[in-house]
Amino acid sequence: MRRSVPVAAIAAITSAGLLLAGCSGGKGSSNGSTEANAATKGIVNASDEKGGTVTYAISDAPESFDPGNTYYAFLYNFSRLYARPLTTFKPAPGPKGNELVPDLAEAMGKPSDGGRTWTYKIRKGVKFEDGTPVTARDVKYAVERSNFARDVLSLGPNYFQQFLQDNEGGYQGPYKDEGKDEGKGKDEGKSRDGLKSIETPDERTIRFHLKRPFAEFDYLVSAPQTAPVPQAKDKGADYTRSVVSTGSYKFESYQEGKKLVLVRNPQWSNDELRKQLPEKIVLNMKVAQSTIDKDLRSGSTLVDLAGRGVEAQTQAELLTDPTERAHTDNALGQRLVYTAINTKVKPFDNIECRKAVQYAIDKKAVQTARGGPPRGEVASTVLPSDIAGYQKYDLYPQKYKGDELDLTEAKKHWAACGAGKVTTTILARNDNQEEVDAATSIIDSLKKIGITVKPQQYPTGKYFSDYAGVPEFNKKNNVGLMMMQWGADFPTGYGYLQQILHGKAISKSGNANLSELDDPKINQLLDSAIANTDQAAREKAYAEIDKEAMKQAVIVPLAYFKVLNYRSPKATNLVSSSAWSGQYDYLNIGVKK
C-alpha cells in the first residue's frame, strides 16, 4: 500500500528544506557544533576517545559483505573497516571527501606505456588478521576472483575484466580448472599463475597491463575488489561469512540476515587513515526504517548503514523543529534517482514508446511523493549535477497547465509508437518506501496515456542479484520499467556512466545497465574518453555521452539525489562525504562515553 505524506507535511518539509539549504553555518565544526549541515563542512565531534560500541542498523540484509562481491556505496564505505583497497578517499566533508589517497598501496600508481600499465607498491608490514604478511599476489588473486569468477561472484562491477589484457582469452577466474585433470581437489584445481596481465614481480609490487589507456586507474583501484584475499582461506560465495581482515576491525561473529559484530584487529598497522576507536562495531539487520529513525534520535543506534536518509514522516518532524533540524545534514550524493526503461521488452524496444514515457512521467509529482525538495531537485540529465562534466539541459521539457502535466507530447509520441493500450511491470525495492511511493506516482502518470503498469517489489539485498539486475528475469516477467538510484563508482563522469551505459557492462546477474543499452557510439565515446589524459577533454566527452544517452530515451531522470541524514549527538568524527553519496564516512566513527 502506498503511504502518502500529507499535503500539510509536504508544505512544511518544503519550507523547512529551503531554510535548511539556506543555512550558512560558518565553517562547520571540529568540536561538537549543532547546526544544520555541519558535517558537510567539517568533522563534527572530532575525537580520539577510545572505547564503547558503535551500532549501525539497516532495513534489509546486504547481499554480501565480501569486498569482492558487492556494489552498494554503503558497503564500499563500510568494508574499509576490515578490507583495505589499494587507494581510498580521505575522510573529509563534502567535495573535499573526493580526494583520493593511498591505502594498502604506499603511493599512488605509476603509469607507463602511455597509461596502459599501472604499477603499485604494497605498504611494508601490512598483515592479515592471523599475522600472515599481505603480498601483491593476494591483491592479484582478489581481482581475479571478483572480476572473472562471475558465475560465483556476480555482484560487483566488471571493470578489470573489460580492461585487462586478454589472458589468451577465456579466463574464468581462479575457481575453474585451468586445463588440469578433472576430479582434483579444490586447491589442486586452482590456477597458480592466473592472469598474465597482472604481474607480481616481487612480494610488494603489483603491475596491471591494460588493453588501452585508462587515465583514471587510481580511482578504479579504490574499489574493494583490490582488497587482498588469501587464496588458502577463500570460500567462494561463502567468504562473506568470514572475511579475513586487513583493516582496523575483524569479524567476531556473523548471523546471516540478523547481526554482524566487528572487533579490533590486533594485527592492523601502517595506516594513517584509520583510528580504531570503538571496542566493537555492531550492525543490526532487517530493522524497520521507522525503528531506525527512532533509534537514531534516541541514541541507541548511531548510524543508518544504507545512508538513504530518514523516512518522510521523520523528515517532516525534523525539519519543522529548529532544535532537531540542527542535527541534520542534507547533502548531494553524486547520485541520480531514475527509472530505467528496458529496451529488450516490447513495446519499449521502440524509441517512440520510450520518448512517450519521458514526457508522460510527472516528475513534480514524483518529487512530492519522495518527500519534496530536501530529497533532490527535479532532474533532466543522466549525470548528477555534482559530477564534473554535468551540463544543464532538457531534451524532454515538461509543461504544466496549472498543477496538471501537459500530456500533448507524450500522447503524440505514444501514437507514433503505435502500441495502443499495453501492460508492463515496474520493479522497486520493498524496503525503500520513497522508491515505492515514486513508482506508485509513475503508475498513475502512465495510466493517462494508455500504459497499465503493475508493481512488483523485492528486497534491496536481492534486487540486483535475483531480479532487476538479471536480464533473463526481466524478459520472462515483462519488466519494462525499473526504479533505480545510481551513485558514482568514483567521482568522475566515467565512474558514473560506464557501468550503466556501456554495452560491455551488461552481465547475467548483478547487472547495473538495466536498460541493456549497447549503443556503438556511446561505447566508443566512453572508451576514447577514459584513454584521454586531458581532464578537460574527458569532462567535455562525458557531457556528450550524457546527451547521447538521453537521445536514446532509456533513462528517465527523476531527481538529483539528496539525502537527509540525522546526525547522532552521541557519535564522534561524523563527516558527510561526497565520495560516499552523502553518507557519513564510516572509517573513524566513535562514540561518546
Protein Blocks (a to p, Z undefined) as FASTA:
>chain_A
ZZdddfklmmmmmmmmmmmmmpnolnojaehpacehklmmbcehiafbeedjdddddfbd
cfbfcfklccbfklmmmmmmmoccfbdcdddehjllmpccdfkbmbdcddeehhpaccdd
ddehiacfkopacdfklmmmmmmmmmmmmmlmmmbccklmmmpccehihiabjkbcehia
ehiafklmpcfklpakbccfbfkbccdddfbdcfklmmmmmpmklpccdfklpghjmlmm
mcccfbfbdcfbdcehiaccddddfkbghifkbgolafbdcddehiafklmmmmmmnopa
fbdfklnopafklmmmmmmmmklmmmcccddehiacdddddfkbcfklpmklmmmmmmmp
cfklmmmmnnpjmnopcdfbfbdfkbghiacddfbbcddehjaccfklmmmmmmmnonmp
adddddddfklmklmmmmmmmmmmmmmnopacddddddfklmmmmmmmmmklmmmnopab
dcdddddfbacfklmmmmmmpmklpcfehpablnopacfklmmmmmmmmmpmblklmmmm
mmmmmmmmmmnopaccfbdcdddddddfkbghiacdfklnopacfklgccdZZ
